[in-house]
Amino acid sequence: MPYPTAYNRSYDFAGWQVAAPLQPIPADRVNAELDALAAAVNTLRSFIMGAVTEDGRPAGEAPPGGYGASAFAATMLGLNSDTAWLSQLGASSYLQTLLSAASARALRDRMGAIFATATGSANAVTLTSGDGGLTLADGAAVEFITGSNPNTGAVTVDLDGKGALALTLPSGAALTGGELAANSLVRIIYSGAGWRLFTPPIVLTGDPSSALSPVSRSYLETVQGRDAGFRNAIYNPAFDVDQYGALPNSSANLYFIDRWEYVAGGGTRTISRIELTDSDRLALGDEAFRYALQVALTGGAVAVDYEVLRQNIENVRRFAGKTITFSFYARATSGSPFLWFDAAQDFGAGGTPSTPVSGIGGTRFQLSTTWQRFSVTAAMPSLSGKTLGSNANDGTRLNLWFSGGSSYTTRVPDPTPQTATIQLTGVQFEEGSRATPLEWRPHPVELALCQRYYYLFDAHAFGAYSSTGAWAVQGVSFPVPMRATPTIVSGTASVLNATDNWDNINYRGLRYTVAQGGAAGNFFGSRTGNRASAEL
């Protein structure tokens, strides 16, 4: 295409005004000048459109990464012959005839990666493309699907017998193991004298979301899967809800903060909820963390001694026969002590329930003074052939062992009495084969979930009567239906000329009754800090 003709102004309007200041500028000359300018601009526009694409590339140059379809996709579409892709792009038969097989291959290679079949081993990959004409030039791309095993160290790739060349990370660093996941689609790019991993492998079997970015994976899991919004079966996972107000505490065999129970035999401990610092949140990778549970303990040395933090999840059928993952963040204030985990299936009470099954997923974790996230994946047994109790209090019990004697080797590996101070937060229990990001539910939702099992409330009633025998009542409705009819523990009492009691107790609420005493006149009753518990 010839270069556009330069635009030159034909009229001098400034000179016109000097020569004839009282005369208007001639419209015909203005129109002629503007027409000439428009013609020049349009010619330049046409020239640019013929030379450069809309995204700024020279006309005819392939976009970065080709025209969008990899050779793997081309194989699926039947476009891997030397000229089939040309006809699909609309090239004339004359152009197809002029292009030799070699030039057709070269152009196709620029449009995207060729697809090759992988054999050999995970660390020494042999690729066969069926297109031996691929030139090993910078930017040449190949896609292949890995075998059933990931790499365990450095990797070499031999394409079509051209020689085994090192495959490295994009930075040029050697692979060390696990970068090429099993059964994954991989794209590699030739660079210099070797191959480089171009994109993270895309897992084609198992859990395909593992290749997604953290943001995309989190969206997929929380919005589209695993009980959206309630992946985590642990309630109060970061210890934000504390209706009990019982910390610090040195006792055992009790619930001390919402949904968490500490059981022990032998040994001593001090349990407290600590405020996390900015450096803690930085190490945890999430500024939403506020609290951690701290247990400073000296485990008993007798074989049957133990120190266990646990949560009981309602309804043992919920996770039966499923793959589950348990995860948590933990650190030690000094040294490198252990935590142990096991799950148990408790079939409840009433009637003749089956014996509980414990030791599921038994694992030992070694801590350091740095915050780390630990996880274990296990298969929960089926309930086929099991009998549940009639009291509707069956559940899945999750146990974190802080110390244990040798009597518990069937529950966890190598239990050991220990003295340590351990901090814990961000506990998660979910269906699936890997730990997903900790689920944060709104605080009012987390509180309501906890109130199904425990509710802290006040009650007041008063009256006046000229004689005796009067009574006053207050109805108390629980904010959410409780798991079962709760046990009521009365709080601090303030009673005048009366007696008080609880009645009509059920899972939805109760009645506080104040009966006038022996004297006529005013009477009242008040109790604060009352506790309704339906914990498992």
ROTIDREN-81251 format. One line per field, with one value per residue (C-alpha): residue number from 1; residue in three letters; x, y, z. Coordinates in steps of 0.2 Angstrom, whole numbers, plus 5000, padded with zeros to 4 digits. Layout:
BEGIN
nr <- NUM, ... .
rest <- Ala, ... .
east <- X, ... .
north <- Y, ... .
up <- Z, ... .
END
This chain:
BEGIN
nr <- 1, 2, 3, 4, 5, 6, 7, 8, 9, 10, 11, 12, 13, 14, 15, 16, 17, 18, 19, 20, 21, 22, 23, 24, 25, 26, 27, 28, 29, 30, 31, 32, 33, 34, 35, 36, 37, 38, 39, 40, 41, 42, 43, 44, 45, 46, 47, 48, 49, 50, 51, 52, 53, 54, 55, 56, 57, 58, 59, 60, 61, 62, 63, 64, 65, 66, 67, 68, 69, 70, 71, 72, 73, 74, 75, 76, 77, 78, 79, 80, 81, 82, 83, 84, 85, 86, 87, 88, 89, 90, 91, 92, 93, 94, 95, 96, 97, 98, 99, 100, 101, 102, 103, 104, 105, 106, 107, 108, 109, 110, 111, 112, 113, 114, 115, 116, 117, 118, 119, 120, 121, 122, 123, 124, 125, 126, 127, 128, 129, 130, 131, 132, 133, 134, 135, 136, 137, 138, 139, 140, 141, 142, 143, 144, 145, 146, 147, 148, 149, 150, 151, 152, 153, 154, 155, 156, 157, 158, 159, 160, 161, 162, 163, 164, 165, 166, 167, 168, 169, 170, 171, 172, 173, 174, 175, 176, 177, 178, 179, 180, 181, 182, 183, 184, 185, 186, 187, 188, 189, 190, 191, 192, 193, 194, 195, 196, 197, 198, 199, 200, 201, 202, 203, 204, 205, 206, 207, 208, 209, 210, 211, 212, 213, 214, 215, 216, 217, 218, 219, 220, 221, 222, 223, 224, 225, 226, 227, 228, 229, 230, 231, 232, 233, 234, 235, 236, 237, 238, 239, 240, 241, 242, 243, 244, 245, 246, 247, 248, 249, 250, 251, 252, 253, 254, 255, 256, 257, 258, 259, 260, 261, 262, 263, 264, 265, 266, 267, 268, 269, 270, 271, 272, 273, 274, 275, 276, 277, 278, 279, 280, 281, 282, 283, 284, 285, 286, 287, 288, 289, 290, 291, 292, 293, 294, 295, 296, 297, 298, 299, 300, 301, 302, 303, 304, 305, 306, 307, 308, 309, 310, 311, 312, 313, 314, 315, 316, 317, 318, 319, 320, 321, 322, 323, 324, 325, 326, 327, 328, 329, 330, 331, 332, 333, 334, 335, 336, 337, 338, 339, 340, 341, 342, 343, 344, 345, 346, 347, 348, 349, 350, 351, 352, 353, 354, 355, 356, 357, 358, 359, 360, 361, 362, 363, 364, 365, 366, 367, 368, 369, 370, 371, 372, 373, 374, 375, 376, 377, 378, 379, 380, 381, 382, 383, 384, 385, 386, 387, 388, 389, 390, 391, 392, 393, 394, 395, 396, 397, 398, 399, 400, 401, 402, 403, 404, 405, 406, 407, 408, 409, 410, 411, 412, 413, 414, 415, 416, 417, 418, 419, 420, 421, 422, 423, 424, 425, 426, 427, 428, 429, 430, 431, 432, 433, 434, 435, 436, 437, 438, 439, 440, 441, 442, 443, 444, 445, 446, 447, 448, 449, 450, 451, 452, 453, 454, 455, 456, 457, 458, 459, 460, 461, 462, 463, 464, 465, 466, 467, 468, 469, 470, 471, 472, 473, 474, 475, 476, 477, 478, 479, 480, 481, 482, 483, 484, 485, 486, 487, 488, 489, 490, 491, 492, 493, 494, 495, 496, 497, 498, 499, 500, 501, 502, 503, 504, 505, 506, 507, 508, 509, 510, 511, 512, 513, 514, 515, 516, 517, 518, 519, 520, 521, 522, 523, 524, 525, 526, 527, 528, 529, 530, 531, 532, 533, 534, 535, 536 .
rest <- Met, Pro, Tyr, Pro, Thr, Ala, Tyr, Asn, Arg, Ser, Tyr, Asp, Phe, Ala, Gly, Trp, Gln, Val, Ala, Ala, Pro, Leu, Gln, Pro, Ile, Pro, Ala, Asp, Arg, Val, Asn, Ala, Glu, Leu, Asp, Ala, Leu, Ala, Ala, Ala, Val, Asn, Thr, Leu, Arg, Ser, Phe, Ile, Met, Gly, Ala, Val, Thr, Glu, Asp, Gly, Arg, Pro, Ala, Gly, Glu, Ala, Pro, Pro, Gly, Gly, Tyr, Gly, Ala, Ser, Ala, Phe, Ala, Ala, Thr, Met, Leu, Gly, Leu, Asn, Ser, Asp, Thr, Ala, Trp, Leu, Ser, Gln, Leu, Gly, Ala, Ser, Ser, Tyr, Leu, Gln, Thr, Leu, Leu, Ser, Ala, Ala, Ser, Ala, Arg, Ala, Leu, Arg, Asp, Arg, Met, Gly, Ala, Ile, Phe, Ala, Thr, Ala, Thr, Gly, Ser, Ala, Asn, Ala, Val, Thr, Leu, Thr, Ser, Gly, Asp, Gly, Gly, Leu, Thr, Leu, Ala, Asp, Gly, Ala, Ala, Val, Glu, Phe, Ile, Thr, Gly, Ser, Asn, Pro, Asn, Thr, Gly, Ala, Val, Thr, Val, Asp, Leu, Asp, Gly, Lys, Gly, Ala, Leu, Ala, Leu, Thr, Leu, Pro, Ser, Gly, Ala, Ala, Leu, Thr, Gly, Gly, Glu, Leu, Ala, Ala, Asn, Ser, Leu, Val, Arg, Ile, Ile, Tyr, Ser, Gly, Ala, Gly, Trp, Arg, Leu, Phe, Thr, Pro, Pro, Ile, Val, Leu, Thr, Gly, Asp, Pro, Ser, Ser, Ala, Leu, Ser, Pro, Val, Ser, Arg, Ser, Tyr, Leu, Glu, Thr, Val, Gln, Gly, Arg, Asp, Ala, Gly, Phe, Arg, Asn, Ala, Ile, Tyr, Asn, Pro, Ala, Phe, Asp, Val, Asp, Gln, Tyr, Gly, Ala, Leu, Pro, Asn, Ser, Ser, Ala, Asn, Leu, Tyr, Phe, Ile, Asp, Arg, Trp, Glu, Tyr, Val, Ala, Gly, Gly, Gly, Thr, Arg, Thr, Ile, Ser, Arg, Ile, Glu, Leu, Thr, Asp, Ser, Asp, Arg, Leu, Ala, Leu, Gly, Asp, Glu, Ala, Phe, Arg, Tyr, Ala, Leu, Gln, Val, Ala, Leu, Thr, Gly, Gly, Ala, Val, Ala, Val, Asp, Tyr, Glu, Val, Leu, Arg, Gln, Asn, Ile, Glu, Asn, Val, Arg, Arg, Phe, Ala, Gly, Lys, Thr, Ile, Thr, Phe, Ser, Phe, Tyr, Ala, Arg, Ala, Thr, Ser, Gly, Ser, Pro, Phe, Leu, Trp, Phe, Asp, Ala, Ala, Gln, Asp, Phe, Gly, Ala, Gly, Gly, Thr, Pro, Ser, Thr, Pro, Val, Ser, Gly, Ile, Gly, Gly, Thr, Arg, Phe, Gln, Leu, Ser, Thr, Thr, Trp, Gln, Arg, Phe, Ser, Val, Thr, Ala, Ala, Met, Pro, Ser, Leu, Ser, Gly, Lys, Thr, Leu, Gly, Ser, Asn, Ala, Asn, Asp, Gly, Thr, Arg, Leu, Asn, Leu, Trp, Phe, Ser, Gly, Gly, Ser, Ser, Tyr, Thr, Thr, Arg, Val, Pro, Asp, Pro, Thr, Pro, Gln, Thr, Ala, Thr, Ile, Gln, Leu, Thr, Gly, Val, Gln, Phe, Glu, Glu, Gly, Ser, Arg, Ala, Thr, Pro, Leu, Glu, Trp, Arg, Pro, His, Pro, Val, Glu, Leu, Ala, Leu, Cys, Gln, Arg, Tyr, Tyr, Tyr, Leu, Phe, Asp, Ala, His, Ala, Phe, Gly, Ala, Tyr, Ser, Ser, Thr, Gly, Ala, Trp, Ala, Val, Gln, Gly, Val, Ser, Phe, Pro, Val, Pro, Met, Arg, Ala, Thr, Pro, Thr, Ile, Val, Ser, Gly, Thr, Ala, Ser, Val, Leu, Asn, Ala, Thr, Asp, Asn, Trp, Asp, Asn, Ile, Asn, Tyr, Arg, Gly, Leu, Arg, Tyr, Thr, Val, Ala, Gln, Gly, Gly, Ala, Ala, Gly, Asn, Phe, Phe, Gly, Ser, Arg, Thr, Gly, Asn, Arg, Ala, Ser, Ala, Glu, Leu .
east <- 5000, 5007, 5011, 4997, 4999, 5005, 4992, 4996, 4985, 4979, 4973, 4980, 4965, 4976, 4982, 4964, 4958, 4973, 4969, 4950, 4946, 4928, 4924, 4919, 4930, 4924, 4914, 4918, 4937, 4933, 4923, 4937, 4950, 4940, 4936, 4955, 4959, 4945, 4951, 4969, 4963, 4953, 4967, 4978, 4965, 4964, 4982, 4983, 4969, 4978, 4995, 4990, 4976, 4964, 4975, 4991, 4999, 5006, 4993, 4995, 5005, 4997, 4991, 5001, 4999, 4992, 4974, 4967, 4966, 4980, 4985, 4976, 4960, 4964, 4966, 4948, 4942, 4951, 4963, 4979, 4983, 4995, 4981, 4964, 4967, 4970, 4953, 4945, 4952, 4945, 4961, 4959, 4963, 4977, 4985, 4984, 4992, 5006, 5010, 5021, 5018, 5034, 5028, 5010, 5017, 5028, 5013, 5002, 5016, 5016, 4997, 4998, 5005, 5006, 4999, 5010, 5008, 5018, 5027, 5042, 5043, 5037, 5055, 5060, 5046, 5046, 5034, 5028, 5019, 5018, 5025, 5043, 5045, 5043, 5058, 5065, 5065, 5062, 5043, 5039, 5025, 5020, 5005, 5004, 4995, 5005, 5004, 4997, 5012, 5019, 5037, 5048, 5063, 5071, 5063, 5069, 5059, 5063, 5052, 5051, 5069, 5077, 5086, 5082, 5082, 5079, 5062, 5063, 5051, 5048, 5062, 5074, 5075, 5075, 5059, 5061, 5045, 5026, 5026, 5019, 5003, 4997, 4984, 4986, 4987, 5004, 5010, 5029, 5039, 5056, 5068, 5087, 5093, 5078, 5060, 5051, 5034, 5023, 5007, 5002, 4996, 4977, 4971, 4960, 4955, 4951, 4948, 4950, 4948, 4965, 4973, 4963, 4969, 4965, 4951, 4943, 4944, 4937, 4922, 4919, 4919, 4909, 4896, 4895, 4899, 4899, 4884, 4887, 4891, 4892, 4907, 4915, 4905, 4915, 4905, 4916, 4931, 4941, 4935, 4925, 4909, 4911, 4894, 4902, 4914, 4923, 4941, 4955, 4951, 4961, 4947, 4943, 4928, 4918, 4913, 4922, 4919, 4905, 4905, 4922, 4924, 4940, 4942, 4957, 4963, 4978, 4990, 4987, 4982, 4977, 4966, 4964, 4958, 4972, 4971, 4982, 4994, 4997, 5012, 5001, 4989, 5003, 5009, 4992, 4989, 4972, 4968, 4951, 4959, 4956, 4958, 4967, 4965, 4980, 4983, 4998, 4999, 5009, 5002, 5001, 5014, 5002, 4998, 4979, 4982, 4976, 4973, 4960, 4951, 4936, 4920, 4905, 4896, 4877, 4871, 4883, 4876, 4881, 4899, 4897, 4904, 4912, 4930, 4933, 4947, 4952, 4963, 4969, 4982, 4994, 5010, 5020, 5027, 5043, 5051, 5043, 5029, 5015, 4997, 4987, 4970, 4957, 4939, 4926, 4908, 4897, 4881, 4872, 4863, 4846, 4842, 4856, 4867, 4883, 4900, 4908, 4921, 4937, 4954, 4948, 4962, 4974, 4988, 5002, 5008, 5024, 5023, 5036, 5036, 5029, 5011, 5007, 4992, 4990, 4978, 4973, 4961, 4952, 4938, 4924, 4917, 4899, 4885, 4879, 4875, 4876, 4862, 4859, 4853, 4835, 4840, 4845, 4862, 4873, 4887, 4904, 4917, 4933, 4948, 4964, 4976, 4988, 4995, 4992, 4999, 5003, 4985, 4979, 4990, 4974, 4968, 4983, 5001, 5015, 5005, 5017, 5015, 5022, 5023, 5020, 5011, 5001, 4991, 4977, 4964, 4955, 4949, 4939, 4931, 4924, 4919, 4932, 4949, 4959, 4959, 4950, 4952, 4945, 4927, 4922, 4903, 4896, 4897, 4878, 4876, 4890, 4882, 4865, 4873, 4881, 4865, 4857, 4868, 4870, 4861, 4865, 4849, 4841, 4824, 4813, 4796, 4787, 4770, 4760, 4744, 4735, 4733, 4744, 4745, 4749, 4761, 4770, 4778, 4790, 4790, 4808, 4809, 4826, 4833, 4834, 4827, 4839, 4845, 4835, 4826, 4840, 4846, 4844, 4857, 4851, 4861, 4862, 4846, 4838, 4821, 4809, 4795, 4793, 4800, 4805, 4807, 4808, 4794, 4787, 4804, 4806, 4818, 4809, 4809, 4803, 4793, 4800, 4788, 4789, 4776, 4772, 4778, 4769, 4767, 4755, 4762, 4776, 4786, 4798, 4811, 4826, 4839, 4854, 4867, 4856, 4862, 4852, 4863, 4859, 4877, 4881 .
north <- 5000, 5017, 5030, 5043, 5060, 5074, 5087, 5105, 5120, 5129, 5145, 5158, 5164, 5175, 5185, 5187, 5195, 5207, 5212, 5213, 5215, 5220, 5205, 5188, 5173, 5165, 5150, 5141, 5142, 5136, 5121, 5117, 5117, 5106, 5094, 5092, 5089, 5076, 5067, 5067, 5060, 5046, 5041, 5040, 5030, 5018, 5016, 5013, 5000, 4991, 4991, 4988, 4978, 4985, 4979, 4987, 4972, 4973, 4967, 4948, 4944, 4931, 4937, 4932, 4913, 4910, 4912, 4904, 4886, 4875, 4860, 4849, 4858, 4857, 4838, 4838, 4848, 4837, 4852, 4844, 4840, 4852, 4862, 4858, 4872, 4884, 4880, 4883, 4900, 4904, 4903, 4901, 4884, 4893, 4899, 4882, 4875, 4888, 4884, 4869, 4856, 4863, 4881, 4876, 4867, 4882, 4894, 4882, 4881, 4900, 4899, 4888, 4873, 4856, 4841, 4827, 4810, 4807, 4791, 4787, 4791, 4806, 4813, 4808, 4812, 4806, 4816, 4810, 4823, 4814, 4830, 4828, 4844, 4855, 4867, 4869, 4888, 4900, 4901, 4883, 4876, 4859, 4852, 4835, 4825, 4818, 4800, 4793, 4799, 4817, 4821, 4818, 4829, 4837, 4833, 4831, 4831, 4822, 4828, 4817, 4810, 4827, 4824, 4824, 4843, 4850, 4856, 4871, 4883, 4900, 4907, 4894, 4885, 4866, 4857, 4848, 4837, 4839, 4853, 4841, 4834, 4817, 4816, 4835, 4845, 4854, 4867, 4869, 4882, 4880, 4893, 4893, 4875, 4868, 4868, 4879, 4876, 4889, 4887, 4878, 4860, 4859, 4843, 4833, 4820, 4821, 4838, 4850, 4865, 4863, 4871, 4887, 4903, 4905, 4918, 4907, 4891, 4900, 4906, 4889, 4880, 4893, 4898, 4882, 4867, 4859, 4866, 4884, 4895, 4881, 4870, 4870, 4859, 4866, 4880, 4894, 4889, 4904, 4906, 4922, 4917, 4916, 4915, 4904, 4917, 4903, 4907, 4906, 4889, 4875, 4862, 4848, 4838, 4853, 4865, 4881, 4891, 4889, 4871, 4866, 4854, 4849, 4832, 4825, 4812, 4816, 4831, 4849, 4863, 4881, 4886, 4904, 4914, 4926, 4941, 4939, 4952, 4960, 4949, 4934, 4939, 4942, 4924, 4917, 4927, 4934, 4950, 4942, 4932, 4940, 4926, 4909, 4896, 4893, 4878, 4877, 4859, 4846, 4830, 4815, 4802, 4787, 4776, 4781, 4800, 4811, 4829, 4832, 4846, 4841, 4846, 4835, 4837, 4833, 4819, 4804, 4801, 4817, 4812, 4793, 4785, 4801, 4808, 4822, 4834, 4841, 4857, 4870, 4883, 4880, 4885, 4882, 4896, 4886, 4870, 4858, 4848, 4837, 4838, 4822, 4820, 4807, 4807, 4795, 4790, 4791, 4782, 4790, 4783, 4775, 4758, 4747, 4758, 4751, 4753, 4770, 4769, 4779, 4781, 4787, 4797, 4796, 4808, 4816, 4834, 4842, 4860, 4874, 4892, 4898, 4898, 4883, 4876, 4857, 4845, 4827, 4818, 4802, 4791, 4790, 4773, 4768, 4766, 4750, 4737, 4750, 4754, 4772, 4776, 4782, 4798, 4807, 4812, 4803, 4813, 4814, 4818, 4827, 4825, 4836, 4827, 4838, 4824, 4805, 4789, 4773, 4766, 4776, 4769, 4762, 4780, 4790, 4786, 4787, 4796, 4804, 4813, 4831, 4848, 4862, 4879, 4877, 4890, 4885, 4894, 4892, 4874, 4867, 4850, 4848, 4835, 4833, 4827, 4843, 4858, 4873, 4891, 4894, 4898, 4915, 4916, 4933, 4934, 4934, 4918, 4910, 4915, 4908, 4892, 4891, 4895, 4879, 4871, 4884, 4900, 4913, 4923, 4933, 4932, 4944, 4944, 4955, 4959, 4966, 4959, 4965, 4947, 4932, 4918, 4929, 4925, 4933, 4925, 4929, 4918, 4916, 4911, 4905, 4914, 4898, 4881, 4871, 4854, 4846, 4851, 4860, 4858, 4874, 4881, 4895, 4911, 4925, 4927, 4942, 4937, 4948, 4940, 4926, 4909, 4906, 4892, 4886, 4877, 4872, 4869, 4863, 4866, 4883, 4891, 4891, 4900, 4909, 4909, 4920, 4915, 4928, 4923, 4924, 4942, 4953, 4967, 4969, 4954, 4950, 4938, 4941, 4929, 4934, 4924, 4908, 4895, 4883, 4869, 4856, 4851, 4834 .
up <- 5000, 4995, 5009, 5011, 5002, 5014, 5018, 5014, 5018, 5002, 5010, 5022, 5032, 5043, 5028, 5022, 5038, 5037, 5019, 5022, 5040, 5037, 5026, 5032, 5029, 5012, 5016, 5000, 5004, 5022, 5015, 5002, 5016, 5028, 5014, 5009, 5028, 5030, 5014, 5021, 5038, 5030, 5019, 5034, 5044, 5029, 5029, 5048, 5047, 5033, 5043, 5061, 5070, 5083, 5097, 5090, 5082, 5064, 5052, 5049, 5065, 5076, 5093, 5108, 5112, 5094, 5088, 5103, 5099, 5106, 5096, 5109, 5104, 5086, 5088, 5095, 5080, 5067, 5061, 5063, 5045, 5036, 5027, 5035, 5047, 5032, 5024, 5041, 5042, 5024, 5014, 4996, 4987, 4978, 4994, 5001, 4986, 4987, 5005, 5007, 5021, 5030, 5029, 5034, 5049, 5054, 5053, 5063, 5076, 5079, 5081, 5096, 5105, 5096, 5106, 5111, 5119, 5135, 5139, 5149, 5168, 5178, 5179, 5161, 5150, 5132, 5120, 5103, 5093, 5076, 5069, 5068, 5058, 5074, 5075, 5092, 5092, 5106, 5109, 5102, 5113, 5117, 5127, 5135, 5148, 5163, 5169, 5185, 5196, 5199, 5197, 5212, 5207, 5192, 5175, 5157, 5141, 5125, 5110, 5095, 5098, 5098, 5114, 5133, 5138, 5156, 5160, 5172, 5181, 5172, 5182, 5176, 5193, 5192, 5197, 5214, 5215, 5213, 5200, 5187, 5195, 5190, 5176, 5171, 5156, 5154, 5142, 5140, 5130, 5122, 5128, 5124, 5126, 5136, 5141, 5153, 5162, 5154, 5165, 5181, 5176, 5175, 5184, 5173, 5187, 5205, 5211, 5195, 5206, 5213, 5198, 5201, 5209, 5227, 5224, 5210, 5221, 5236, 5225, 5218, 5235, 5245, 5232, 5221, 5232, 5249, 5257, 5251, 5266, 5278, 5273, 5290, 5302, 5317, 5326, 5334, 5324, 5329, 5347, 5343, 5353, 5372, 5381, 5394, 5400, 5410, 5404, 5410, 5418, 5425, 5427, 5415, 5409, 5405, 5391, 5394, 5378, 5365, 5357, 5364, 5378, 5387, 5394, 5404, 5416, 5426, 5423, 5425, 5413, 5411, 5397, 5391, 5376, 5370, 5359, 5343, 5338, 5321, 5319, 5322, 5309, 5297, 5300, 5298, 5282, 5287, 5297, 5302, 5316, 5333, 5345, 5349, 5362, 5373, 5383, 5395, 5401, 5410, 5404, 5417, 5416, 5419, 5404, 5405, 5407, 5393, 5389, 5375, 5367, 5357, 5348, 5345, 5329, 5329, 5318, 5316, 5298, 5291, 5287, 5287, 5272, 5266, 5264, 5277, 5280, 5297, 5297, 5310, 5313, 5328, 5336, 5352, 5363, 5364, 5358, 5346, 5355, 5346, 5343, 5339, 5330, 5329, 5325, 5332, 5328, 5344, 5341, 5356, 5371, 5374, 5369, 5363, 5352, 5344, 5352, 5347, 5333, 5337, 5330, 5313, 5304, 5319, 5315, 5324, 5320, 5326, 5330, 5330, 5337, 5320, 5315, 5303, 5295, 5298, 5290, 5289, 5276, 5281, 5276, 5288, 5290, 5284, 5297, 5288, 5302, 5316, 5328, 5334, 5352, 5355, 5363, 5347, 5354, 5342, 5333, 5326, 5339, 5334, 5346, 5347, 5359, 5369, 5379, 5380, 5388, 5380, 5382, 5367, 5353, 5345, 5344, 5338, 5333, 5347, 5360, 5372, 5389, 5387, 5395, 5383, 5379, 5363, 5354, 5342, 5330, 5313, 5315, 5301, 5297, 5280, 5267, 5254, 5250, 5255, 5266, 5259, 5265, 5282, 5281, 5290, 5294, 5300, 5319, 5321, 5311, 5321, 5338, 5332, 5328, 5345, 5354, 5347, 5361, 5374, 5378, 5392, 5398, 5412, 5419, 5430, 5436, 5450, 5457, 5471, 5480, 5495, 5501, 5499, 5486, 5470, 5457, 5442, 5427, 5413, 5397, 5390, 5371, 5365, 5350, 5340, 5343, 5354, 5350, 5364, 5380, 5389, 5406, 5416, 5428, 5438, 5439, 5452, 5462, 5469, 5477, 5488, 5498, 5485, 5479, 5461, 5449, 5431, 5423, 5405, 5399, 5381, 5366, 5362, 5379, 5397, 5410, 5425, 5439, 5455, 5469, 5482, 5500, 5516, 5517, 5507, 5496, 5484, 5478, 5464, 5458, 5447, 5440, 5429, 5420, 5418, 5407, 5396, 5389, 5376, 5372, 5366 .
END
